[in-house]
């Protein structure tokens, strides 16, 4: 079994191993589907403890005092519990996944995942205004990353596993596998490759199958059939997109402003967010929790214009402030509700002004959902595919694309705002380079450019033990003192020096006195990528990296050497190709 696993690890070091990565996709999709379902069930189970029915959605039935007290008290309790946890272990959500993908090469921590699962479920069950999709992405990515780490898989495959977990998380939450695939490639990986698509597609399909099987085929949204009535509506649809762009800009602006108190104690921050949510909940109880029951009411024209506007504004303020102060909630679901409220308001207005030209009311709601989701994520492809899968209608693509483009241009072009996740990353001063060179180095295993012809040489070299060097010249010699690595020298240069300075077999040569160029070194694990090796060398101001693994007894084994020059040569060749 160990031999088979070792062989599988070796195949994963090649990014072109489609079959091996396909297996990862299936396993990753099943794992992410199960963890997302467990998270959703936890929200409903916790909410029932304080009398909230409807799988954690029925906050409207609570008495007025509970509508305020539940989110306020829940946020305060959550803040007090998290205050005993280190700040770096409290980071959750899509931002955490993107950050760890780049700064820690896909190695997600179990502590952060537990905070996301327990803290996110408790927050949503106590009525905090947020979504479950962001937590689902984190949990799907985390369980796949931990699986890869536990199996000792190369770090370039961890990126694929995280993409699989992301796609699986979205697919399991919405039953939209295609949107999950594009979300993973567009938002998390920020890269499109044929090889990368195969495992992510399999993960999305597997997670969706798990969700549909274990959820008894329940439908998240009951969306009526929608279609564009007339091309004369195009200006009105563009206006709808612009209004959604304004709403998302307001959301991101409030989130940025609330993030300015991140240095405050977490219990105070969460307490303020909970009190704000509870206060707004008195005006519109529909904003509490995830709110998909409210979205279904909007879709079926059961809410008046005044209430739609109230819900939309309150949802923007409550969710943006809560996410800005670090609450472990998501923003994808709230963006759908905000867009639905904007679309519903304009739809009712349009039907009252020009009833002969206006399309069905539900069309504008769906367009608003797509526009708001596309703008808040800056992911137009994921948004358009999500609404196509939710409505099961390709005919909605044209008006939806117009609305998404108008909303995205309003948010990013007119108001110069980034996506919600990129805004947080910028505030945290996290650099997430996604240029082709970095993508290439991140997905390439270090063994692809590793020189394996290397021997360990003691710094006090006995001449009689130098004969193997003279018979078979290695590419590199790792100079050690008492098994501690010191530096590298070229094998041919050491052999040349030995030939030029003959001596008796019992004589000891002190290599510190040898006038040969020395290469400073850094250490990286055999699972590393070329990006990790380059970062390690830059951090240690080294010129080469020693690649180490572990044998079955746990002893460290030197596998080879990689230099800056080798990586730069590989990078130039890869970019040319």
N, C-alpha and C positions, 0 to 999 in steps of 0.2 A: 504493500500500500504506500509506504514511504517512497519507494522508487517511482511509483506511478505519479505521485504528487510532485516529486522533483522534476520529472519529465514534463508535467503540465506547467510547472513554473517556468521552465526553460522556453516552452513554446510561447508563453505570454510575454516574454521579453521582446518578441518580434511583434510590432504593432500590426503587421499584416496577417497575423494568424486568425483568420475569420472564424474558423470552427471553434477554436479554443475560447475566443471572446463571445461566441454565440452561447456557449454553455454558461459563461458568466452572466449573460443577459437573462437567461431563463431563471437561474438561481436568484439573481438580484431582484428580478421582478416579483417572484413569489415572496421573497423576504420583505420587500417594501410593501407589497399589498397586505400582508398579514399585520405588519406593524402599524400601518395607517388605519386598518380596521380596528385594531385594538385601541388605538388612540381615540377614534370616534366613539367606540362603545364606552370608553372610560368617561368621556364628557357626559354622555347621557346617564351613566350610572351614578356619577358624582352629583349631577344636577337633581336627580330624584331624591337624594338625601335631604334636600331642603325644599322639596315640594314642587320642583320645576318638571313639568311633564313634556311630552312631545319630543323625546330624545334630546332633552336639553334646550328646546326652543320655545317652550311655553311660558316665557317671563311675563307676558301681558296679563296672565291670569292671577299674578301675585297681587297682594294688597299694596297700596301706594307706598307705605312705609318700607316694605320689603324691597320694592323696586329701587329705592335709594340705598337701603342698608346693605343689601346683598353685594352689589359690586363694590361699595365703599369698604365694607368689612373684609370681603374677599381679597381685594387688592392690598389692604393693609397687612393682612395675615401673610399673604404671599411675599410681600416686601420684607417682613420681619424674618421669615424663614430663609429667604435668599440672602439676607444680610450676613449670615454666618458662612456663606460660600464665597470663595475667592472671585473677584470680578471676572477674571479670564474664564472661569468655569460657568459663569452665568450667561455667557454670550450664546444666543440661539438664532434660529431662523435661516433664511436664504442668505443673509449677509454673512453669517458664520460659515456656511458651506463654501461660498465663493472665496472668502478670505483664506480658509484652511486649504482650499484647492491649490492656492498659489504659494502661501507662506509656509505651509507644512506638507506640501506635496500629496494632498489627499488623505492625510491621516487625521481623521476626526476622533475626538475624545468621547469616552463613555459618559463622563460626568456631565458634559454639555447636553448629551442626548437625554440623560435622565432628567435634567432640569427642564428640557423642552417637553418631554412626555408628561411628567408630573405637574410641572408649573403651568404648561400650556393647557392641559386638561382642566386643572383647577381654575385657571383664569377664565376660560370660556364657560365653564360650568357655573361660575359665580356671576356671569352676565357681563364680563368685560367685552367691549365692542371690538371684535376681531374675527379673523378667519382661521380655518383649520388647515388650509392648503400649505401655507408657509411652514408651519410645524410639520406637516406631512412630508414636505420636501426634505427638511432637516433629518427627520427620523428615518426616511427611506435611504437617504445618503449615508447616514451614520451607521445603520445596521449593515449596509453593504461594505462600508469602509472597514468596520471592525472585523467583518468576515474575512476580507482580504488580508488584513493585518494578522489575524489569527492563523491563517493558512500560510503566511509568509510570502504572499504574492508580490511580484515586483511593483514598485510604486506607480509606474506608468499604467498598470492595469487598475490601480485604485481610482484613477481619474475616470476610467470607463465604468467601474462599479458605481461611483458616485453619480455619474450621468444616468445609469440604469436605475438607481434608487430614486433620483429626481423624477424621471419619467414615470416610474412606477407609482410614486407618491401622488402625482397629478392625475394619472390614469385611474388610480383607485379612488380618489376623492370625487372626481367628476364623471367617471366612466367615459373618458375622452382620451383613448390611447394615442391618437395621432397628435393631439395638442400637447400631450405629455412629452412626446418625442421632440417636438419642435421647441418646447419650453426648455428642455434639458440642453439642447444644442445651441439655442439662441441666447439664453440667459446664464446658464451655469458654465458650460464648456466654451461658449462663444466661438465655435468652430464647426464647420461642416465637412465631414469626410465620409466616403462610402463605407469604409471599414468601421468607422465609429457609429454609423447609423444602424448596422445590423444588430449588435447586442442591445442597443437602446430600444429599438423597435420590439425585439423579443421581450424585453423587460416590461415595456408598456402593455403589450398584449397579455403577458402572464399576470401582471398586477390587476389588469381590468378583469380578467377571467376569475381571479381569486375574489375580487370585490363582488362581481355579479353572482358568483356561486354562494358566497357566505352571507351576502346581503339579501338573498332571496329575490334578486332581480329588481329591487326597489328603485324607482326613478327619483333622481334628486330634484329636478325641476319638471313641472308639467307645462311645457311650452306649446301653445297652440300653433297650427300651421300658419306660416307667415310668408308674404310675398309682396314685392314692390308693385304698387298699383299703377303709377305713371312716372315717366321720366321727368315730368314737371316738378316732382318732389326732390330732385337732386339738390337744388339750392337749400331746401329746408333740411335735408340730411346733412349737408355740410355745416349748416348752422347748429344742428344737434351735436356734431362732432366738436365744433368750437366750444359750445357750452360745456361739454364733458371735459375738454381740455382745461377750461377755466376751473372746473371743480377739482380736477386732479392737481392743478397748480396750487390751489388753495390748500389741498391736502398736504402736499409736499412742503409748502411754506410753513404751515403750522407744525408739522413734524420737525422741521429744522429749528424752529424757534423753541419748541419744547425740549429739544436735545441740548439746549444751552444749560439746562439744570442737571445734566448727567453727573456732575460732580457732587450733587447733593446726596445724602444718604438714601439708599434705595427704598426704605420703608416710607420715607416722606414723599418721594417721587411717585411711588405706586399709590400711596394714600390719596394724593391730590388727583391722580388720574382716575382712581375709582370713584372719588366724590364727584368729579366732573361728569363721569359716565352716569352715575346715579342721578345727578341733578338733571341732566339732559334726558335720562330715561323717564323722569316724571312727565316731561313734555311729550316724549314719544317713546313709550315702552318697547316699540318694535325694533329699536336700535340695539337692544341688549342681546348679548350672545352672538352667535353666528349670523342669524337673521335670514336663513333660507325660507322659513315659513312666511316671512314678510315679502320676500321676493316672489313667492308663488301668489300672494295676494295682489301684488303689483301686476304680475303677468295676466291675471284674470280680471283686471279692471275693477277691483273691489276697494280702491282707495281714491279719495278725491284729490284735486290738485293741491289744496292747502296742506293736506296731510303728507302728500308726496314731497313737497318742498321742505316741510318740517323734518321728515325722516332723513332726507338727503343731507340737509345742513347739519343736523345733529350727528349723523353718522360720520360725516367728514371731520367734525371737531373732535368727537370722542375717540374715534379710531386713530386719527393722526397724532393726537396728543399721547395716547397710550403707547403707540408704537414708538414715538419719539423718545419717551422716557425709558424704553427698554423692556416693556411688557412682552412676555414670550407668546405673542400672537402673530397672525399673518395679515396681509393686506390685500391678497388677491380676492377673497370672498367679499370683503367690504367694497372693493372697487366695483364689483358686479352690482351690488345693491345701489351704490351711488349712481352708477350709470343707468340703472333701471329707473331710478327716481327722476333723473334728468330727462331720460327718454320718455317716460310716462307723462311727465308734466308737459313737454313739448308736443307729445302725441295728442293729448286731450285738447291742448290749445289749437293745434292744427285742425283737428276734426271739428272744433267749434267754429273756426274761421272759414275753412274751405272744405266742407264735408265731402264734396263731389270728387276732389282730387286726393284726399288723404287716404293712405293705406290703413290696413287694420292696426288697431292700437298696439297690439303685441309686437308688431314689427319695430316700432320706434324704441320699445323697451329693449329688445334684443340688440338693436344697433347701439343703444346707449351702453349696454353691458360690454359689447365688443370694444367700443371706443374708449371707455374708461379703463378697461383691462389693458388694452394696447398701450395707452398713454402712461399708466402707472408703472408698467414693466418695461416700457420702451421695447416691446416685443410684438410687433404687428402680426407676424406670421402665426405665433402661438395664439393670439387673440382671435384671428379670423378662423383658424381651424377649430378652436374651442366652440365658437358659435355655430359653425357648420355641423359639428358633431352633436351639439346639444339640440339643434333644431332639425337635424337630419335632412337638411335642405341646402343644396349647392347654389340655388338661385339667390340666396341671401348674400352671396359673396361680394357682388358688385357694390350694393349700397353699404355693406359693412366695411369694405375696404375704404370707401370714401370717408365714412365716419371716423375710422381709425386714423387715417392719414390726417384729417382735419384736427382731431384731438391731439395727436402726437406733435404736429407742427405747432399747434398753439402752446403746448407745454414746453417743448424743447426749442422751437424756433423763436416764438414771440417772447416768452418769459425766461428763456435760457435755463430751464430746469432739466436736471438729469432724471433718470428713473428713480423710484423710491429707494431701491437697494443701492444704486450707485451713489445716491446722495448721502446715505449713511456711511458707506465706505469712504467717501471723501471727507466727511466730518471726523471719522476715526483715523484719517490719514493713512489709510491702507492702499497701497499701490497694487493694482491688479492689471499688469500688462497683458494684453491679449493680441500682440502683434504676431505675425507668422513665425518669427524666429523663436520667441518664447514658447509658442504652441508646439513648435517642432522639438525643442529641448525638453519640454514637459512630457511629451508622449514617447520619447526615445529612452530606452533602458541603457544604463551606463555600460553594460557588457557589450553593447554594439560597437563601442569605440575603445574597448579595453585591451591593453597589451598584456598578454598572459605570460610572456617570457620574462620572468622576474625571479630573482633568488635573494634570499636574505644572507647578508654578509656581516660578520661581527667586526666592530671597529678596530679591534686588535686581531688582525688576521694572521694565523699561523701559516707559514708558507706551504707546508705539506698539505694543508686542506684547500689550497688554492688551485690544485690540479684540475678539478672538474671545471673551473672557470676557464682555464686555458684550453681545455678540450672542446667545450661547447659554450660559446660566448652568449650569455643572455642579453636581452635588450636593455634590462635595467637591473641594478643592484640596490637593494634596500639596506642601508647601513644601520646596524643596531648596536646598542650598548645594553647588555644584560636583558635582551629581548625587547627593549624599548626602541621603537623606530626613531631615527634621527633625521635622515635625509636620503635622497636618491642620487645615484651617479650612473652615467651611461656604462653599460657592461663592456662595450668595446674600448672605452677610455681606460677603465680599470685593468683590463687585460693587456692593453698596450703599455701601461705603466709597469705591470708585473714583468712583462717581457723586457722592458728597458732597464729594469732594476733587479737583476737576478740575485738570489741569496740562498743561503743554506735552508734545508727543509725545516730545521728546528728554530729558525729565526721568526720573530713576530714583527709584522708590519703595522705601524700605527697609522691608520688611514686618515686621521685628522691632520697629518703632516703632508699628505699627498696633494699635489697641486692639480686637482681635477675639479671641474665645475660641479657644484652641488645644487640640487633642486629641492627647495623647501616643499614640505608635504602636508596634506590634510587627510583625514579619514572619512570615508563614506561607506554605508552598508551596501551589500550586493544588490539590495532591492532598489537602490537609488536610480533616479533619472539623470540625464546629462545636466538638466537645470539645477538639480540638487548638488551635483558634483561641482558645477561652476560656482554656485552660491557658497559652498563650503570652502572652496579655494579662495574666493574673494574675502570671505569672513576671516580666514586664518592668514591672509596675505601669502598664500602658497602658490606654487607653480604647477603642482601635480597632486593627484589624489590617489591614495591607496584604497583599493576596494576590498573590503573584508566581509566574510560570511562566518557561519558557525557550522561545525561538524556535528554529527549526532550526539557527541559527548558534550557539546556546548562550548568547545574550544574555538577561539577565533582563528580563522584561516584566511591567509592572503590569497586573493583570486587574481589580482592584476593591478595595472596602473593606467590612469588616464591623465592626460596633461591638458593645460589650457590650449596649447597649440593644436592638439588633436581635436578638441571640441570645436574650435574655431574653423578648422578645415572641414569638419563634418557639417557645420552650420552653413558655410558658404556653398558646399556641394548640394546640400538639401534644398536651399533656397533657389539655387539655379534650376534644380529639377522640378 
